[in-house]
Amino acid sequence: MNSSCQNVVELQMYQHRVYAVVYSVILVPGLLGNILALWVFRVYIRETKKAVVFMMNLAVADLMQVLSLPLRIYYYLNNSWPFGNALCMICFYLKYVNMYASIYFLVCVSVRRCELIIRPLRYNASRKKVDAVVCTLGWLLVCLGCLAFPLLRNPDFDEDLVASGLSPTRPQTDTVCFSELPMQMVTASAAWLILIIAELLGFIIPFTLVLACTCLTAGSLRMKTSGAIPDQGEKRRALRMVLSCTAVFLVCFVPYHITMPLDFLAKANTLSSCTLRALILICHPVALCLASLNCSLDPIMYYFTTNEFWRRLSKPEV
């Protein structure tokens, strides 16, 4: 039914331009910012308990996403993927691994900073080992959970690509990738189940935790703390960090998780309205680009909310 929709080629060209421009803009700052973050956190990982291990893993996730951008830029500029199906599916899979790993570690950063303000004496040397386990389990869960994204796509270019909604104007000997990968056929009930699980575990619960940490940290400013963090300045720095995590969620991940279910339904051929489908295919690339923007925003968050960055960057080399 979607094959009768008009302006398919124009939509594809629009999507490719948006992706190519945005990915080109965030490539250099994302690369330099996350390399700088890893350099700084490597020095302070044993000296501080302020969620540095989680921020290191967050920087790794962001850096992995940045390193995949050149291949994506090449594809969207040249409308061709000459690197084979295997590399296409790996890049496609890693995109979601990096995004949901970023969400996971933003939650960990928020929870840790909130905990250090509200219960500062509970953190000890043994908790650092727990943090390492939390990071390992996080990567494992994210990698397993994100397998659903490539499994729902068909890397083989055939006549089913026309039904996916974006039929590229190039010979069938070329290989398509990323946004043009056609969807596997799934039932409506299976599609809704996948969407509900993805939204609940990948966004709603994490975002709720970050908002709760923001409220608790802000509330701690109105009460006196007996323990290791008595001053209001440290509480304000913790609040800036948690607020920054909330801002990254609002800017990068809220738009994507609003449009993602609609885009999934559009590409799965479950929408009969060509107008609605075109609107979704116009809005979703913008939301996906905002989700990719977090790899450049996170280093800015580190710089303005952590003393470690200020001390390291202002320290003269000897």
Secondary structure as GFF3:
##gff-version 3
##sequence-region A 1 318
A	DSSP	three_ten_helix	2	4	.	.	.	ID=ss1
A	DSSP	alpha_helix	8	44	.	.	.	ID=ss2
A	DSSP	alpha_helix	52	78	.	.	.	ID=ss3
A	DSSP	alpha_helix	85	118	.	.	.	ID=ss4
A	DSSP	three_ten_helix	120	122	.	.	.	ID=ss5
A	DSSP	alpha_helix	125	145	.	.	.	ID=ss6
A	DSSP	alpha_helix	148	151	.	.	.	ID=ss7
A	DSSP	alpha_helix	160	164	.	.	.	ID=ss8
A	DSSP	three_ten_helix	178	180	.	.	.	ID=ss9
A	DSSP	alpha_helix	188	199	.	.	.	ID=ss10
A	DSSP	pi_helix	200	204	.	.	.	ID=ss11
A	DSSP	alpha_helix	205	220	.	.	.	ID=ss12
A	DSSP	alpha_helix	232	248	.	.	.	ID=ss13
A	DSSP	pi_helix	249	253	.	.	.	ID=ss14
A	DSSP	alpha_helix	254	267	.	.	.	ID=ss15
A	DSSP	alpha_helix	274	292	.	.	.	ID=ss16
A	DSSP	alpha_helix	294	305	.	.	.	ID=ss17
A	DSSP	alpha_helix	307	314	.	.	.	ID=ss18
###
